[in-house]
Amino acid sequence: MKEKSSWGWQGLKSHFVGTLASLGLLGTVGGFAASVAQAQSKHRPEIGAESTPASEATSRSASGAWPEALAPLKPSFLLLCQNSPTVASLKSQVALAEDRSDLAEKWYWPRIAASAGASVSDAGAGAGALNSNFLALRADLNLPALFSPRTEAHRSRVEHLRASWQSRLELQRLALSVVDQILVASSFASRDQDLAENEEQLQRQFRILSGSVRQGLARQKDQQKFEAEILKLRETRLNLKRSQKEALERLKVLLGEDLPASSLAISWKSMASLEPASLMSVKTSPSLEVARLKWESAQLNERLQQQRTGLVTQVSASYGLRRSPIESQLSLDQTRSMSASVNFSLPILDWGTDALQRREAVEAKVVAEREWREAERQFVAERALIVDEGERLKERRQLAQRLFDLERKSFQQIMVDYREGRTTYLDWLSASQNLRAAVQSQIELANEWAKYWLRVQSFRGELADEVCP
């Protein structure tokens, strides 16, 4: 946006200088423009101290490089940034807010307009036609309420910052919904793979058991139980494939096209290496910044209403130049016009219009301040909950790993006992089901851990940098 604005201003400047040169007025108006530029640089308010909290939060860098375990998510982020209408709308809103802020910064600059005209008239019988043409340039400066443009420029900068933070907040929410669907689809794929391996083991045992039944060493009932277990497992796999298809279709809506196959290659085992960043040192978040900037904007709006109501001082000035080749006999004073005025207005009877506008501004500021204080409490509470969630997830992962180790050893031992005839098929099936449940628990906890890592990044306001860098 900056490059576009700079190019547009340079083009306008070149065109303006060329017009002045053609009129022979470059030196006269050039001195006027220089004096205005000097006044603007003198009176422009400093914004460093006002925007420091948001600037510091925006410039925070990520705690480290994007982890390799979550690298498959990057192609989906790229599609989201390119194809999502929500992302396009967010970008447009930020760009418009930036343009409004840039325009408000030019409140000390006069509006310059060029005009040209030509006319033909009948001077009467025998006099012939009279031709007239002219080229004029006019600069106008109008401040409807003195000092209010300066306040409006400050509020526009605050609104630009708020739009940026709001965009970051919404972008992270959208990214988390995409990641949630990807992890769901990936977990279904991982569970289906585990069930496929388990089905293969059941098929082997079923073939062995079928041979034993034919030899009269096992009962037909045992064979039927094994076959029923295989059918249940196949049904579970079909349901998983259906659920995965639904998740992929939802992703297709969000991303605008099919999810890249590489994004489904995310491994739940590799997620154990994720290390979330610390949160206790974090002092702000996107949602807290949005609330704070809304309150700051409401403060400035109250100031604006005070400046634009009651006793209002209006300052206006204009400078015009007109040249006509036909009217060369005119003096320079006749082709140049200047004016300046200061007006004061005070409503005598407005039926409470000004008072109502001021009261509305005060009420909006009070509400915004309460929302900010609530957002501060929400920030502290959410930070504490996220930290607590991380500690409990660590404990659950340790328990799940311990349970998986025990179930795996138990299943291996039962397999040996079953082959040697020291246990029944029911023990084998029970151990197999327990092992599958332990694996499923590990997959689900791995996904929860990945979501927790991303939630921490989102709370810190750093996830948006990875979605649309």
N, C-alpha and C positions, 0 to 999 in steps of 0.2 A: 504493500500500500504506500509506503514511503517513496519508493522509486516512481510509482505512478504519479503521486502528487508532485514530486520534484520535477518530473518531465513536463507535467501540465503547467506548472508555474513558469518554468523556463520558456516554454513555447509562448505563453501569454506575454511574458516579459519581452521577448524578441519581437512579437507582433506589435506590442505597445510602443516600443522604442522606434520601430520602423514607421509607425503612424505619426509619431511626434516629429521624426526627422522629415517626413514628407510635408508636414505642416509648417516646418521651420520653428517649432516651439520646444525643442528638446531641452534647451538650457533652462527655460522658465519653469516648466513643470518638474524637471529633474531636481531642482533645488527644493521644491515643495515636497516631493516624495522622500528626499533624503532627510528632511526635517521630521517627517512623520515616522520614518524608520528609527530615528534617534529617540523620538518620544516613546515608541513602542518598546525599545530595548530598555529604556529607563524605568518604565512603569509596569512592565510585565512581572507578575508575582513569581517568586521562586516556589517550585513544587517539590524540591528534594525532601524537605522535612515532612511534607504532607503525605507523600506516597511511599515513605521509607518502609513501613511494615509490609505492604503489598509487594514492593520491589524486591525486598529481601526474600520473601516467600517465593516469588516467581523465579528468582535467579538461583534458587536452591538446586544443586545438582544431585543426581541420584547417588546413593551410597556406593554403588559399584556398577560394573557392566551388567547388561541384561544376562541373567543366568542361562547357561547352556541347556538346562533342563526345560526351560520355557521358550527356547528358540523357535520351535515349530509354531508358536502363536503369532510370530511376526507377519507371515503372509496374510493371515486373516485380518490383522490390524491394518495392513496396507489396503486390502479390499474395503474394509469399513470406512477408512478415511477417503477413499476414492468414490465409492458408490452410495454411501448412506445419505439420504435426503436430510436427515437430522443433522449430520455433520456439516453438510453444505449450508444449512440454515444457520448453524452456530457460527461458521466462518463468516457468513454474510453479515450477521448481527455485529460481530466484532469489528469487521471492516467498516461498516456504517458508523459505528460508535467512534472509531478512530478518525474517520472523515469529519464527523461533527466536531470532534475535539480540535482537529487541525483548523477547521473553519472558524471556530469560536476564538482561537488564538489570534486571529487576524482582525480583532474587533477595532483596533486603532487604525487599520488601513481604510482609506476612503474607497467608495465604490466608484469605478471609472467607467464611463460609457462614451462611445463614439456614435455620432449620428451624421447622416448625409441626406441631402434633399435636392430636388430639382423641380422647377415648375415653369409652365408656359402660360401666359395670360394675354388677353387682347386689350391693348391700351386705348382702343377707341378708333373711330373712323379716321383712316389715313395715317394713324400712328404706328401701325404694325403690331407685331407680337413682342412682348417683353419676356426675356429668359432670365431665370434666376436659379443659381445653384450654390450650395454651400457645403462645407465640411466642418464639423464641430466636435469638440472634446470637452467632457465635463467630469469633474471629480466632486463627490458629495460625501460628507461625513455626518452621520446622524446618530446621536446617542439619546434614545428616548428617555432613559432614566440614568442620570449620571452615576457612574461607578457600577451599575448593574451589569454591563457587558463584561467587566473584569470578573465579577462573581460568576456570571454565566460560563465564562471560559474555564474557571476553576471547577465548576460543577460538571462541565463536559469532560474534563480530564478524569474526574472521579467516576463518572458513568462509563467511560472507556475502560477503566480498570475493573469496574464491577462487571461489565460485559465479558471481559477476558476471564475473570475468575468464574463467572457463571458458565461460560463455555467450557472451561476446564472441568468444572464439576459435572456437567451433563455428559461430556465426552467420556469421562471416567465411568459414569454409571452405565453408559451404553457399552463400553468396552467390557465391563464386568459381566453384563448380561451375555455378551458374545462368548467370553471365556467360560462362563458357566455352562453354556450349551456345548461348547467344544469338549470340556472335561466330562460332561455327561456322556456324549457320544463316544469319547475315548474310553471311558470306564466300561461302557457296554461292550466295546470291542475287546477290551482286556479280559473281561469276565467270559465273553464268548470263547476266547482263545483258551482260557483255563478249563472251561467246560468241555471244549473239544478234546483236550488232552485227557480229561477225566472220562469222557465217553469212550475214548480209545482203550483206556484201561478196563472199563466195564465190558467192552466187546471182547477183549482177550479173556477175561474171567468167564464171560458167558460161553465162549467157545470151549473153554476147559470144562466148565460145568456141564455143557451139553454132551461132551464126550463121556463124562462120568455117569450121566443119566442113561446113556445108551448101554453103558457097561453094567448098569445096575448098582453103581456105587453111590449114587446121589438120587434124591427124590425129584419127581417132576415139579413139585411145588416150588423147590428152590430155583429151578430154571425159570419158572414163570415170574417169580419175584425179581430176578435179575432183569428179565426182559421188561417188566413194568418200570423198573428204575431207569432203564435206558430210554424208554418212551417219555418218562417225565423229564429227563434231562434234555431230550430233543425239544420238548414243548417249551422248556425254559429258554433254550437257545433261540427258538422262533420268536418268543416274546421279546428277548433282548434285541434281536435284529429289527423288530418292529419299532421298539422304543428308539433305537439308534436312527432309524429312518426318519422318525418324527423330529428328532433333534437336528438332523441334517437339513430337513426342509425348513425348520425355523431359522437355521443359520443362513440358508439361501435367501430368505426374505430379508434378513438383517444385512447381509453382505452384498446382495445384488447378483450373486452367481454362486456356483457350487463351491463348497469349501475345498481348498487345496488338499490333496491327499497327504501332503507333508504335515499338515496341521493335526491329522489324526495319528501321526506317528509318535506323538508325545508319550513318553514312557512313565508309568506311575512309579516304577522303581527308582528312577532318577530324581524324583521329586524330594526324596529324603535328604538330598544335598542342599536344598534351599535354606538360606539363612535370612530370616526377616530382619530389617533394620530396626534400630531402637526407636521407641516412640516417646519415652519420657522427656527427651530434650526438645520435642516438637512443641512449638508455641502457638501455631496457627494451622488452619486447614482451609481448603477452598470454600466450604460452607460457612466457616466463621468469617472469612474475608468478605464474602458476599454480603453477609449481614452487617458487618462493620462499615463497608462502603455505602450500603443503603442508608445507614444512619448518618454518615457524613454528607451524603447527597441531600438528605432531608434537612440537615442543618443549613446547607448552602441555599436550599430552596426557601427556607424561612427568611434568610437574609435577603434574598431576591425580592420576596413579597414586601418586605419592609422598604426596600429601595424603590419599588415600582408603585407603591400605594402611598396615600397621604400627600405630603408635600413632595412633588416630583420636579426635579430640575432637568430641563432638556437643553442639550447643546447641539447645534447644527452649524455646518460650514459648507460652502461650495465654492468651486473655482471653475470657470468655464472659458473656453476659447472658441472663437468662430472666425473662419476665414472664407471669403468668397472672391474668386477671381473677377467676377462681374462688378462687385462692389469695392473696387480697389480704392475709391476715393474716401472710404470710411477711415477714420483715425484708429490708432491702436486701442484707445480707450473704449471705442465703440464696439470693438471685437472681443474685448476681455471683460469678464464680469466676476466679481467676488462678493461674497456675503458671509456674515457670521452672526449668530444670534444665540442668546441665552433666554430661555423661557421658564417661568415658574407656574406651577398649577397646583391648586389645593381644592379638593372637592368640598362644596358647601353642603349639598344635600344629595347623597348617593344611595340613600335608603339602606345603608350598612353593607354595601358591596365590598368596599376595601376591608372593613373589619372582618367580614366573612372569609375573604381570601387569606388574611393573616391568621385567623383562627384555624382554618383548614391546614395551613402550613405548620402551625404549632402542633396540632393534633397528629399530623403525619410524622413529625419529628419524635413526638413522645412514643408513638407506636413503634417506630423504627428502633428507638433506643431500647425499648422493652424486648423487641425481637433480637437485638444484638446481645443483650444480657442473657436471654434464654439460650441463644446460640453458644455463648461462652460456657454456660452450664452443660449444654449438650456436648460440647467439645471435650470438656473434662470427663464427663461420664463415658462418652464413647471411647476415649483414649484408655480409660481404666478397663472398660469391658474388652477392648481388643487385646490389651496386655494379658488380662485374665484368660481370655480365650486361647491365646498362644501357649500359656503355661499348661492349661488343661489338655490341649491338643498334643503337647509333648508327652504328657503322662499317658494319654490314650494310645499314642503310637508305640510307646515302650511296652504297654500291656499287650497291644495287638501283636507286636513282634514276638514277645514271650509266648503268647498263646499259639501263634503260628508254629514256632519251634517245637512246642510240646505236641501239637496235633500232627505235625509231620513225623516226628519220631514215633508217635503212637501208631500212625497209619503204616509206617514202614515195618514196625514190629508185628502188627496184625496181619500184614501181607505174608510175612514169613510164617506165622502161626497158621494162617489159612492154608497155605500150600502144604504144610506138614500135617494138616488135619487136627490141629489143637484148638481151633475156634470155628465158629459157624459163619455162614454167609451174612447173617444179620449183623455180626460184629464188624465184618468187612464193610458192609454198606454204611453202617453208622459212623465208622471211622472216616470213610470217604466223604460223607456229608459234612462231618465236623471240619475236615480239612478244607473243603470247598468254602464253608462259612468263614473260616479263618482267612483264606485268601481274599474273599469278597470284602471282609472287614478291612484288610490292609489296603485294597484298591480304593475303597471309599475314604479312608483316612488320608491316603496320599492325595486324593483330590481335594479334600478339605484343607490339607496343609498348603497346597498350591493356591487355593482360593484365599486362604489366610495371608499368604505372602503378598498376593496381589491387593488384598484389602489394605494391608499396611502401606503399600506403595500409593494406593489411592488416597488414604488418609493423609499421607505426607504431601499429596498433590503432585506426585512424580509419575504416575501412570500415564497421564495425558501426553507427556513428552515422548513416550514410546509408541503411542497410538498414531499421533499425527505430529512427528518431529518437525 
